[in-house]
């Protein structure tokens, strides 16, 4: 599946919208299990993020691309990811070697709160697919930088797409590292996406 419609992913990014996001509701089942309830009436078990809450640059991330803004660099595994030309808001784009998953990096020199950035991402998703939803939201630390991981799902041009984004914001701006694949492949690529996030390094 070649989901190369960059306009679809651009819907997850700027412009920043002010409308408040509606996030999943945590609930308990009759047998005591924790689940997440979504706007469309569906639910899924709540998964713990302990194994993925701390992400570091991997030993195989030996190639680097720099930002034109100068405040970050990104390291990647050349045996797993193939860099491509920039497109739209994406400063850097990568295709997984299997050609079934993609990642892009969007920097912005204007800072904002984490909550505002997360809300903007979800609001823009819904502008593309009103039925799009936030599946899960968790805190994460990438090379010591505190941020959040957002997992979202949407139907774009008939494709069932899962998005997986690490978002960071600080005094020097914001960075979104967004990966995507088919919803049926998300579990297969989740670890690869986490490894990819580890390439984000803030520089002086």
PyMOL CGO cylinders between C-alpha atoms (Angstrom):
from pymol import cmd
from pymol.cgo import CYLINDER

trace = [
    CYLINDER, 0.00, 0.00, 0.00, 1.63, 3.25, -1.12, 0.3, 1, 1, 1, 1, 1, 1,
    CYLINDER, 1.63, 3.25, -1.12, 0.03, 6.04, 0.87, 0.3, 1, 1, 1, 1, 1, 1,
    CYLINDER, 0.03, 6.04, 0.87, 2.03, 8.85, -0.68, 0.3, 1, 1, 1, 1, 1, 1,
    CYLINDER, 2.03, 8.85, -0.68, -0.66, 11.53, -0.45, 0.3, 1, 1, 1, 1, 1, 1,
    CYLINDER, -0.66, 11.53, -0.45, 1.24, 14.15, 1.50, 0.3, 1, 1, 1, 1, 1, 1,
    CYLINDER, 1.24, 14.15, 1.50, -1.84, 16.36, 1.71, 0.3, 1, 1, 1, 1, 1, 1,
    CYLINDER, -1.84, 16.36, 1.71, -3.40, 13.68, 3.89, 0.3, 1, 1, 1, 1, 1, 1,
    CYLINDER, -3.40, 13.68, 3.89, -0.66, 13.95, 6.46, 0.3, 1, 1, 1, 1, 1, 1,
    CYLINDER, -0.66, 13.95, 6.46, -0.52, 17.73, 6.18, 0.3, 1, 1, 1, 1, 1, 1,
    CYLINDER, -0.52, 17.73, 6.18, -3.99, 17.71, 7.73, 0.3, 1, 1, 1, 1, 1, 1,
    CYLINDER, -3.99, 17.71, 7.73, -2.32, 16.70, 10.99, 0.3, 1, 1, 1, 1, 1, 1,
    CYLINDER, -2.32, 16.70, 10.99, -0.14, 19.78, 11.11, 0.3, 1, 1, 1, 1, 1, 1,
    CYLINDER, -0.14, 19.78, 11.11, -0.40, 23.54, 10.91, 0.3, 1, 1, 1, 1, 1, 1,
    CYLINDER, -0.40, 23.54, 10.91, -2.23, 25.87, 10.74, 0.3, 1, 1, 1, 1, 1, 1,
    CYLINDER, -2.23, 25.87, 10.74, -2.82, 25.63, 14.48, 0.3, 1, 1, 1, 1, 1, 1,
    CYLINDER, -2.82, 25.63, 14.48, -6.51, 25.51, 15.31, 0.3, 1, 1, 1, 1, 1, 1,
    CYLINDER, -6.51, 25.51, 15.31, -7.99, 26.77, 18.55, 0.3, 1, 1, 1, 1, 1, 1,
    CYLINDER, -7.99, 26.77, 18.55, -10.93, 24.37, 18.89, 0.3, 1, 1, 1, 1, 1, 1,
    CYLINDER, -10.93, 24.37, 18.89, -10.66, 22.00, 21.84, 0.3, 1, 1, 1, 1, 1, 1,
    CYLINDER, -10.66, 22.00, 21.84, -9.98, 18.33, 21.19, 0.3, 1, 1, 1, 1, 1, 1,
    CYLINDER, -9.98, 18.33, 21.19, -12.16, 15.53, 22.55, 0.3, 1, 1, 1, 1, 1, 1,
    CYLINDER, -12.16, 15.53, 22.55, -9.93, 12.78, 23.85, 0.3, 1, 1, 1, 1, 1, 1,
    CYLINDER, -9.93, 12.78, 23.85, -10.84, 9.13, 24.65, 0.3, 1, 1, 1, 1, 1, 1,
    CYLINDER, -10.84, 9.13, 24.65, -12.50, 8.39, 27.97, 0.3, 1, 1, 1, 1, 1, 1,
    CYLINDER, -12.50, 8.39, 27.97, -10.91, 5.87, 30.31, 0.3, 1, 1, 1, 1, 1, 1,
    CYLINDER, -10.91, 5.87, 30.31, -13.38, 3.35, 31.76, 0.3, 1, 1, 1, 1, 1, 1,
    CYLINDER, -13.38, 3.35, 31.76, -13.49, 0.08, 33.68, 0.3, 1, 1, 1, 1, 1, 1,
    CYLINDER, -13.49, 0.08, 33.68, -15.23, -3.05, 32.42, 0.3, 1, 1, 1, 1, 1, 1,
    CYLINDER, -15.23, -3.05, 32.42, -17.28, -5.32, 34.63, 0.3, 1, 1, 1, 1, 1, 1,
    CYLINDER, -17.28, -5.32, 34.63, -14.29, -7.61, 35.14, 0.3, 1, 1, 1, 1, 1, 1,
    CYLINDER, -14.29, -7.61, 35.14, -12.01, -4.74, 36.16, 0.3, 1, 1, 1, 1, 1, 1,
    CYLINDER, -12.01, -4.74, 36.16, -10.10, -4.21, 32.90, 0.3, 1, 1, 1, 1, 1, 1,
    CYLINDER, -10.10, -4.21, 32.90, -9.25, -0.66, 31.80, 0.3, 1, 1, 1, 1, 1, 1,
    CYLINDER, -9.25, -0.66, 31.80, -10.45, 0.35, 28.33, 0.3, 1, 1, 1, 1, 1, 1,
    CYLINDER, -10.45, 0.35, 28.33, -10.55, 3.53, 26.25, 0.3, 1, 1, 1, 1, 1, 1,
    CYLINDER, -10.55, 3.53, 26.25, -13.93, 4.67, 24.84, 0.3, 1, 1, 1, 1, 1, 1,
    CYLINDER, -13.93, 4.67, 24.84, -13.99, 6.72, 21.62, 0.3, 1, 1, 1, 1, 1, 1,
    CYLINDER, -13.99, 6.72, 21.62, -16.37, 9.19, 20.03, 0.3, 1, 1, 1, 1, 1, 1,
    CYLINDER, -16.37, 9.19, 20.03, -17.49, 6.70, 17.36, 0.3, 1, 1, 1, 1, 1, 1,
    CYLINDER, -17.49, 6.70, 17.36, -18.73, 4.25, 20.02, 0.3, 1, 1, 1, 1, 1, 1,
    CYLINDER, -18.73, 4.25, 20.02, -15.79, 1.86, 19.71, 0.3, 1, 1, 1, 1, 1, 1,
    CYLINDER, -15.79, 1.86, 19.71, -13.38, 0.84, 22.48, 0.3, 1, 1, 1, 1, 1, 1,
    CYLINDER, -13.38, 0.84, 22.48, -10.04, -0.88, 22.89, 0.3, 1, 1, 1, 1, 1, 1,
    CYLINDER, -10.04, -0.88, 22.89, -7.98, -2.07, 25.84, 0.3, 1, 1, 1, 1, 1, 1,
    CYLINDER, -7.98, -2.07, 25.84, -5.70, 0.54, 27.35, 0.3, 1, 1, 1, 1, 1, 1,
    CYLINDER, -5.70, 0.54, 27.35, -2.10, -0.49, 26.73, 0.3, 1, 1, 1, 1, 1, 1,
    CYLINDER, -2.10, -0.49, 26.73, 0.73, 0.51, 29.01, 0.3, 1, 1, 1, 1, 1, 1,
    CYLINDER, 0.73, 0.51, 29.01, 3.52, 2.58, 27.53, 0.3, 1, 1, 1, 1, 1, 1,
    CYLINDER, 3.52, 2.58, 27.53, 6.20, 1.77, 30.12, 0.3, 1, 1, 1, 1, 1, 1,
    CYLINDER, 6.20, 1.77, 30.12, 8.45, 0.03, 27.62, 0.3, 1, 1, 1, 1, 1, 1,
    CYLINDER, 8.45, 0.03, 27.62, 8.29, 3.01, 25.29, 0.3, 1, 1, 1, 1, 1, 1,
    CYLINDER, 8.29, 3.01, 25.29, 8.25, 5.95, 27.68, 0.3, 1, 1, 1, 1, 1, 1,
    CYLINDER, 8.25, 5.95, 27.68, 12.03, 6.44, 27.40, 0.3, 1, 1, 1, 1, 1, 1,
    CYLINDER, 12.03, 6.44, 27.40, 13.41, 6.46, 23.86, 0.3, 1, 1, 1, 1, 1, 1,
    CYLINDER, 13.41, 6.46, 23.86, 17.07, 6.89, 22.98, 0.3, 1, 1, 1, 1, 1, 1,
    CYLINDER, 17.07, 6.89, 22.98, 19.12, 7.12, 19.82, 0.3, 1, 1, 1, 1, 1, 1,
    CYLINDER, 19.12, 7.12, 19.82, 19.78, 3.60, 18.59, 0.3, 1, 1, 1, 1, 1, 1,
    CYLINDER, 19.78, 3.60, 18.59, 23.17, 2.13, 17.74, 0.3, 1, 1, 1, 1, 1, 1,
    CYLINDER, 23.17, 2.13, 17.74, 22.16, 1.64, 14.11, 0.3, 1, 1, 1, 1, 1, 1,
    CYLINDER, 22.16, 1.64, 14.11, 21.13, 5.28, 13.62, 0.3, 1, 1, 1, 1, 1, 1,
    CYLINDER, 21.13, 5.28, 13.62, 24.36, 6.26, 11.87, 0.3, 1, 1, 1, 1, 1, 1,
    CYLINDER, 24.36, 6.26, 11.87, 23.16, 8.74, 9.24, 0.3, 1, 1, 1, 1, 1, 1,
    CYLINDER, 23.16, 8.74, 9.24, 22.14, 12.28, 10.06, 0.3, 1, 1, 1, 1, 1, 1,
    CYLINDER, 22.14, 12.28, 10.06, 20.09, 15.05, 8.47, 0.3, 1, 1, 1, 1, 1, 1,
    CYLINDER, 20.09, 15.05, 8.47, 20.15, 18.60, 9.81, 0.3, 1, 1, 1, 1, 1, 1,
    CYLINDER, 20.15, 18.60, 9.81, 17.42, 21.19, 10.15, 0.3, 1, 1, 1, 1, 1, 1,
    CYLINDER, 17.42, 21.19, 10.15, 17.52, 24.42, 8.23, 0.3, 1, 1, 1, 1, 1, 1,
    CYLINDER, 17.52, 24.42, 8.23, 16.50, 26.09, 11.49, 0.3, 1, 1, 1, 1, 1, 1,
    CYLINDER, 16.50, 26.09, 11.49, 19.60, 24.78, 13.23, 0.3, 1, 1, 1, 1, 1, 1,
    CYLINDER, 19.60, 24.78, 13.23, 18.09, 23.70, 16.55, 0.3, 1, 1, 1, 1, 1, 1,
    CYLINDER, 18.09, 23.70, 16.55, 17.84, 19.94, 15.96, 0.3, 1, 1, 1, 1, 1, 1,
    CYLINDER, 17.84, 19.94, 15.96, 19.43, 17.12, 14.02, 0.3, 1, 1, 1, 1, 1, 1,
    CYLINDER, 19.43, 17.12, 14.02, 17.93, 13.77, 13.16, 0.3, 1, 1, 1, 1, 1, 1,
    CYLINDER, 17.93, 13.77, 13.16, 19.73, 10.42, 13.07, 0.3, 1, 1, 1, 1, 1, 1,
    CYLINDER, 19.73, 10.42, 13.07, 18.31, 7.39, 11.25, 0.3, 1, 1, 1, 1, 1, 1,
    CYLINDER, 18.31, 7.39, 11.25, 19.14, 3.79, 10.39, 0.3, 1, 1, 1, 1, 1, 1,
    CYLINDER, 19.14, 3.79, 10.39, 20.04, 3.73, 6.67, 0.3, 1, 1, 1, 1, 1, 1,
    CYLINDER, 20.04, 3.73, 6.67, 19.28, 0.01, 6.51, 0.3, 1, 1, 1, 1, 1, 1,
    CYLINDER, 19.28, 0.01, 6.51, 15.70, 0.62, 7.64, 0.3, 1, 1, 1, 1, 1, 1,
    CYLINDER, 15.70, 0.62, 7.64, 14.78, 4.08, 6.31, 0.3, 1, 1, 1, 1, 1, 1,
    CYLINDER, 14.78, 4.08, 6.31, 15.34, 5.77, 2.95, 0.3, 1, 1, 1, 1, 1, 1,
    CYLINDER, 15.34, 5.77, 2.95, 15.33, 9.60, 2.92, 0.3, 1, 1, 1, 1, 1, 1,
    CYLINDER, 15.33, 9.60, 2.92, 13.35, 11.40, 0.25, 0.3, 1, 1, 1, 1, 1, 1,
    CYLINDER, 13.35, 11.40, 0.25, 12.77, 14.97, -0.89, 0.3, 1, 1, 1, 1, 1, 1,
    CYLINDER, 12.77, 14.97, -0.89, 11.00, 17.47, 1.33, 0.3, 1, 1, 1, 1, 1, 1,
    CYLINDER, 11.00, 17.47, 1.33, 7.32, 18.08, 0.61, 0.3, 1, 1, 1, 1, 1, 1,
    CYLINDER, 7.32, 18.08, 0.61, 4.91, 20.67, 1.96, 0.3, 1, 1, 1, 1, 1, 1,
    CYLINDER, 4.91, 20.67, 1.96, 5.47, 21.29, 5.66, 0.3, 1, 1, 1, 1, 1, 1,
    CYLINDER, 5.47, 21.29, 5.66, 7.82, 18.32, 5.91, 0.3, 1, 1, 1, 1, 1, 1,
    CYLINDER, 7.82, 18.32, 5.91, 11.45, 19.30, 6.19, 0.3, 1, 1, 1, 1, 1, 1,
    CYLINDER, 11.45, 19.30, 6.19, 12.50, 15.65, 5.90, 0.3, 1, 1, 1, 1, 1, 1,
    CYLINDER, 12.50, 15.65, 5.90, 10.63, 12.57, 4.68, 0.3, 1, 1, 1, 1, 1, 1,
    CYLINDER, 10.63, 12.57, 4.68, 11.57, 8.90, 4.99, 0.3, 1, 1, 1, 1, 1, 1,
    CYLINDER, 11.57, 8.90, 4.99, 10.22, 5.67, 3.53, 0.3, 1, 1, 1, 1, 1, 1,
    CYLINDER, 10.22, 5.67, 3.53, 10.63, 2.37, 5.35, 0.3, 1, 1, 1, 1, 1, 1,
    CYLINDER, 10.63, 2.37, 5.35, 12.57, -0.25, 3.41, 0.3, 1, 1, 1, 1, 1, 1,
    CYLINDER, 12.57, -0.25, 3.41, 9.37, -2.33, 3.12, 0.3, 1, 1, 1, 1, 1, 1,
    CYLINDER, 9.37, -2.33, 3.12, 7.60, 0.65, 1.48, 0.3, 1, 1, 1, 1, 1, 1,
    CYLINDER, 7.60, 0.65, 1.48, 4.57, 0.22, 3.73, 0.3, 1, 1, 1, 1, 1, 1,
    CYLINDER, 4.57, 0.22, 3.73, 5.38, 2.89, 6.30, 0.3, 1, 1, 1, 1, 1, 1,
    CYLINDER, 5.38, 2.89, 6.30, 6.54, 6.50, 6.19, 0.3, 1, 1, 1, 1, 1, 1,
    CYLINDER, 6.54, 6.50, 6.19, 7.81, 9.17, 8.59, 0.3, 1, 1, 1, 1, 1, 1,
    CYLINDER, 7.81, 9.17, 8.59, 8.18, 12.92, 8.28, 0.3, 1, 1, 1, 1, 1, 1,
    CYLINDER, 8.18, 12.92, 8.28, 9.62, 15.73, 10.39, 0.3, 1, 1, 1, 1, 1, 1,
    CYLINDER, 9.62, 15.73, 10.39, 7.95, 19.11, 10.73, 0.3, 1, 1, 1, 1, 1, 1,
    CYLINDER, 7.95, 19.11, 10.73, 9.82, 21.85, 12.63, 0.3, 1, 1, 1, 1, 1, 1,
    CYLINDER, 9.82, 21.85, 12.63, 8.39, 25.22, 13.56, 0.3, 1, 1, 1, 1, 1, 1,
    CYLINDER, 8.39, 25.22, 13.56, 10.25, 28.08, 15.22, 0.3, 1, 1, 1, 1, 1, 1,
    CYLINDER, 10.25, 28.08, 15.22, 7.14, 29.37, 17.00, 0.3, 1, 1, 1, 1, 1, 1,
    CYLINDER, 7.14, 29.37, 17.00, 6.69, 27.74, 20.40, 0.3, 1, 1, 1, 1, 1, 1,
    CYLINDER, 6.69, 27.74, 20.40, 3.40, 26.69, 21.97, 0.3, 1, 1, 1, 1, 1, 1,
    CYLINDER, 3.40, 26.69, 21.97, 2.18, 24.55, 24.85, 0.3, 1, 1, 1, 1, 1, 1,
    CYLINDER, 2.18, 24.55, 24.85, 2.06, 20.77, 24.54, 0.3, 1, 1, 1, 1, 1, 1,
    CYLINDER, 2.06, 20.77, 24.54, -1.69, 20.82, 25.04, 0.3, 1, 1, 1, 1, 1, 1,
    CYLINDER, -1.69, 20.82, 25.04, -2.21, 23.37, 22.28, 0.3, 1, 1, 1, 1, 1, 1,
    CYLINDER, -2.21, 23.37, 22.28, -0.02, 21.39, 19.89, 0.3, 1, 1, 1, 1, 1, 1,
    CYLINDER, -0.02, 21.39, 19.89, -1.83, 18.13, 20.63, 0.3, 1, 1, 1, 1, 1, 1,
    CYLINDER, -1.83, 18.13, 20.63, -5.21, 19.82, 20.19, 0.3, 1, 1, 1, 1, 1, 1,
    CYLINDER, -5.21, 19.82, 20.19, -4.11, 21.33, 16.87, 0.3, 1, 1, 1, 1, 1, 1,
    CYLINDER, -4.11, 21.33, 16.87, -3.02, 17.93, 15.58, 0.3, 1, 1, 1, 1, 1, 1,
    CYLINDER, -3.02, 17.93, 15.58, -6.36, 16.31, 16.41, 0.3, 1, 1, 1, 1, 1, 1,
    CYLINDER, -6.36, 16.31, 16.41, -8.42, 19.26, 15.17, 0.3, 1, 1, 1, 1, 1, 1,
    CYLINDER, -8.42, 19.26, 15.17, -6.65, 19.20, 11.83, 0.3, 1, 1, 1, 1, 1, 1,
    CYLINDER, -6.65, 19.20, 11.83, -7.14, 15.44, 11.59, 0.3, 1, 1, 1, 1, 1, 1,
    CYLINDER, -7.14, 15.44, 11.59, -10.87, 15.93, 11.99, 0.3, 1, 1, 1, 1, 1, 1,
    CYLINDER, -10.87, 15.93, 11.99, -10.86, 18.58, 9.27, 0.3, 1, 1, 1, 1, 1, 1,
    CYLINDER, -10.86, 18.58, 9.27, -9.78, 15.81, 6.88, 0.3, 1, 1, 1, 1, 1, 1,
    CYLINDER, -9.78, 15.81, 6.88, -11.89, 13.01, 8.37, 0.3, 1, 1, 1, 1, 1, 1,
    CYLINDER, -11.89, 13.01, 8.37, -14.68, 14.00, 10.79, 0.3, 1, 1, 1, 1, 1, 1,
    CYLINDER, -14.68, 14.00, 10.79, -14.65, 10.41, 12.06, 0.3, 1, 1, 1, 1, 1, 1,
    CYLINDER, -14.65, 10.41, 12.06, -10.92, 10.50, 12.72, 0.3, 1, 1, 1, 1, 1, 1,
    CYLINDER, -10.92, 10.50, 12.72, -10.01, 9.79, 16.33, 0.3, 1, 1, 1, 1, 1, 1,
    CYLINDER, -10.01, 9.79, 16.33, -7.25, 9.83, 18.89, 0.3, 1, 1, 1, 1, 1, 1,
    CYLINDER, -7.25, 9.83, 18.89, -6.53, 6.22, 19.79, 0.3, 1, 1, 1, 1, 1, 1,
    CYLINDER, -6.53, 6.22, 19.79, -3.97, 6.79, 22.51, 0.3, 1, 1, 1, 1, 1, 1,
    CYLINDER, -3.97, 6.79, 22.51, -1.92, 9.56, 24.07, 0.3, 1, 1, 1, 1, 1, 1,
    CYLINDER, -1.92, 9.56, 24.07, 1.10, 9.02, 26.30, 0.3, 1, 1, 1, 1, 1, 1,
    CYLINDER, 1.10, 9.02, 26.30, 4.12, 10.86, 27.65, 0.3, 1, 1, 1, 1, 1, 1,
    CYLINDER, 4.12, 10.86, 27.65, 7.54, 10.03, 26.27, 0.3, 1, 1, 1, 1, 1, 1,
    CYLINDER, 7.54, 10.03, 26.27, 11.14, 11.16, 26.66, 0.3, 1, 1, 1, 1, 1, 1,
    CYLINDER, 11.14, 11.16, 26.66, 13.33, 11.14, 23.56, 0.3, 1, 1, 1, 1, 1, 1,
    CYLINDER, 13.33, 11.14, 23.56, 17.01, 11.57, 24.37, 0.3, 1, 1, 1, 1, 1, 1,
    CYLINDER, 17.01, 11.57, 24.37, 15.99, 13.37, 27.55, 0.3, 1, 1, 1, 1, 1, 1,
    CYLINDER, 15.99, 13.37, 27.55, 13.45, 15.66, 25.86, 0.3, 1, 1, 1, 1, 1, 1,
    CYLINDER, 13.45, 15.66, 25.86, 9.96, 15.43, 27.29, 0.3, 1, 1, 1, 1, 1, 1,
    CYLINDER, 9.96, 15.43, 27.29, 7.12, 15.19, 24.78, 0.3, 1, 1, 1, 1, 1, 1,
    CYLINDER, 7.12, 15.19, 24.78, 4.06, 13.16, 23.92, 0.3, 1, 1, 1, 1, 1, 1,
    CYLINDER, 4.06, 13.16, 23.92, 3.19, 10.33, 21.56, 0.3, 1, 1, 1, 1, 1, 1,
    CYLINDER, 3.19, 10.33, 21.56, -0.19, 10.53, 19.80, 0.3, 1, 1, 1, 1, 1, 1,
    CYLINDER, -0.19, 10.53, 19.80, -1.69, 7.57, 17.97, 0.3, 1, 1, 1, 1, 1, 1,
    CYLINDER, -1.69, 7.57, 17.97, -4.53, 8.54, 15.62, 0.3, 1, 1, 1, 1, 1, 1,
    CYLINDER, -4.53, 8.54, 15.62, -6.66, 6.83, 13.02, 0.3, 1, 1, 1, 1, 1, 1,
    CYLINDER, -6.66, 6.83, 13.02, -8.50, 8.19, 10.00, 0.3, 1, 1, 1, 1, 1, 1,
    CYLINDER, -8.50, 8.19, 10.00, -9.86, 7.28, 6.60, 0.3, 1, 1, 1, 1, 1, 1,
    CYLINDER, -9.86, 7.28, 6.60, -8.03, 9.25, 3.91, 0.3, 1, 1, 1, 1, 1, 1,
    CYLINDER, -8.03, 9.25, 3.91, -8.90, 8.90, 0.22, 0.3, 1, 1, 1, 1, 1, 1,
    CYLINDER, -8.90, 8.90, 0.22, -10.44, 5.54, 1.05, 0.3, 1, 1, 1, 1, 1, 1,
    CYLINDER, -10.44, 5.54, 1.05, -7.36, 4.26, 2.92, 0.3, 1, 1, 1, 1, 1, 1,
    CYLINDER, -7.36, 4.26, 2.92, -7.57, 3.24, 6.58, 0.3, 1, 1, 1, 1, 1, 1,
    CYLINDER, -7.57, 3.24, 6.58, -4.55, 5.05, 7.98, 0.3, 1, 1, 1, 1, 1, 1,
    CYLINDER, -4.55, 5.05, 7.98, -2.89, 5.04, 11.41, 0.3, 1, 1, 1, 1, 1, 1,
    CYLINDER, -2.89, 5.04, 11.41, -0.70, 7.99, 12.41, 0.3, 1, 1, 1, 1, 1, 1,
    CYLINDER, -0.70, 7.99, 12.41, 1.91, 7.85, 15.16, 0.3, 1, 1, 1, 1, 1, 1,
    CYLINDER, 1.91, 7.85, 15.16, 3.40, 11.19, 16.20, 0.3, 1, 1, 1, 1, 1, 1,
    CYLINDER, 3.40, 11.19, 16.20, 6.00, 12.29, 18.70, 0.3, 1, 1, 1, 1, 1, 1,
    CYLINDER, 6.00, 12.29, 18.70, 5.45, 15.97, 19.46, 0.3, 1, 1, 1, 1, 1, 1,
    CYLINDER, 5.45, 15.97, 19.46, 7.91, 18.21, 21.28, 0.3, 1, 1, 1, 1, 1, 1,
    CYLINDER, 7.91, 18.21, 21.28, 7.70, 21.89, 22.11, 0.3, 1, 1, 1, 1, 1, 1,
    CYLINDER, 7.70, 21.89, 22.11, 10.16, 24.18, 23.83, 0.3, 1, 1, 1, 1, 1, 1,
    CYLINDER, 10.16, 24.18, 23.83, 11.51, 27.71, 23.92, 0.3, 1, 1, 1, 1, 1, 1,
    CYLINDER, 11.51, 27.71, 23.92, 13.12, 27.26, 20.50, 0.3, 1, 1, 1, 1, 1, 1,
    CYLINDER, 13.12, 27.26, 20.50, 10.02, 26.01, 18.70, 0.3, 1, 1, 1, 1, 1, 1,
    CYLINDER, 10.02, 26.01, 18.70, 8.16, 22.77, 18.06, 0.3, 1, 1, 1, 1, 1, 1,
    CYLINDER, 8.16, 22.77, 18.06, 8.93, 19.52, 16.26, 0.3, 1, 1, 1, 1, 1, 1,
    CYLINDER, 8.93, 19.52, 16.26, 6.51, 16.87, 15.07, 0.3, 1, 1, 1, 1, 1, 1,
    CYLINDER, 6.51, 16.87, 15.07, 7.97, 13.49, 14.12, 0.3, 1, 1, 1, 1, 1, 1,
    CYLINDER, 7.97, 13.49, 14.12, 5.01, 11.83, 12.46, 0.3, 1, 1, 1, 1, 1, 1,
    CYLINDER, 5.01, 11.83, 12.46, 4.89, 8.29, 11.11, 0.3, 1, 1, 1, 1, 1, 1,
    CYLINDER, 4.89, 8.29, 11.11, 2.05, 6.55, 9.33, 0.3, 1, 1, 1, 1, 1, 1,
    CYLINDER, 2.05, 6.55, 9.33, 0.99, 3.21, 7.85, 0.3, 1, 1, 1, 1, 1, 1,
    CYLINDER, 0.99, 3.21, 7.85, -2.19, 1.20, 7.28, 0.3, 1, 1, 1, 1, 1, 1,
    CYLINDER, -2.19, 1.20, 7.28, -4.32, 0.54, 10.33, 0.3, 1, 1, 1, 1, 1, 1,
    CYLINDER, -4.32, 0.54, 10.33, -3.90, -3.21, 9.83, 0.3, 1, 1, 1, 1, 1, 1,
    CYLINDER, -3.90, -3.21, 9.83, -0.10, -2.78, 9.95, 0.3, 1, 1, 1, 1, 1, 1,
    CYLINDER, -0.10, -2.78, 9.95, 0.17, -0.48, 12.96, 0.3, 1, 1, 1, 1, 1, 1,
    CYLINDER, 0.17, -0.48, 12.96, 1.10, -3.19, 15.46, 0.3, 1, 1, 1, 1, 1, 1,
    CYLINDER, 1.10, -3.19, 15.46, 3.78, -4.44, 13.09, 0.3, 1, 1, 1, 1, 1, 1,
    CYLINDER, 3.78, -4.44, 13.09, 5.46, -1.03, 12.70, 0.3, 1, 1, 1, 1, 1, 1,
    CYLINDER, 5.46, -1.03, 12.70, 4.96, 0.49, 16.17, 0.3, 1, 1, 1, 1, 1, 1,
    CYLINDER, 4.96, 0.49, 16.17, 8.40, -0.56, 17.44, 0.3, 1, 1, 1, 1, 1, 1,
    CYLINDER, 8.40, -0.56, 17.44, 10.06, 0.69, 14.24, 0.3, 1, 1, 1, 1, 1, 1,
    CYLINDER, 10.06, 0.69, 14.24, 8.37, 4.06, 14.74, 0.3, 1, 1, 1, 1, 1, 1,
    CYLINDER, 8.37, 4.06, 14.74, 9.62, 4.26, 18.32, 0.3, 1, 1, 1, 1, 1, 1,
    CYLINDER, 9.62, 4.26, 18.32, 13.14, 3.48, 17.15, 0.3, 1, 1, 1, 1, 1, 1,
    CYLINDER, 13.14, 3.48, 17.15, 12.79, 6.20, 14.52, 0.3, 1, 1, 1, 1, 1, 1,
    CYLINDER, 12.79, 6.20, 14.52, 11.80, 8.79, 17.16, 0.3, 1, 1, 1, 1, 1, 1,
    CYLINDER, 11.80, 8.79, 17.16, 15.12, 8.11, 18.89, 0.3, 1, 1, 1, 1, 1, 1,
    CYLINDER, 15.12, 8.11, 18.89, 16.90, 10.00, 16.12, 0.3, 1, 1, 1, 1, 1, 1,
    CYLINDER, 16.90, 10.00, 16.12, 15.61, 13.37, 17.31, 0.3, 1, 1, 1, 1, 1, 1,
    CYLINDER, 15.61, 13.37, 17.31, 18.41, 15.29, 19.04, 0.3, 1, 1, 1, 1, 1, 1,
    CYLINDER, 18.41, 15.29, 19.04, 18.31, 18.93, 20.12, 0.3, 1, 1, 1, 1, 1, 1,
    CYLINDER, 18.31, 18.93, 20.12, 21.54, 20.84, 19.40, 0.3, 1, 1, 1, 1, 1, 1,
    CYLINDER, 21.54, 20.84, 19.40, 23.02, 23.98, 20.88, 0.3, 1, 1, 1, 1, 1, 1,
]
cmd.load_cgo(trace, "trace")
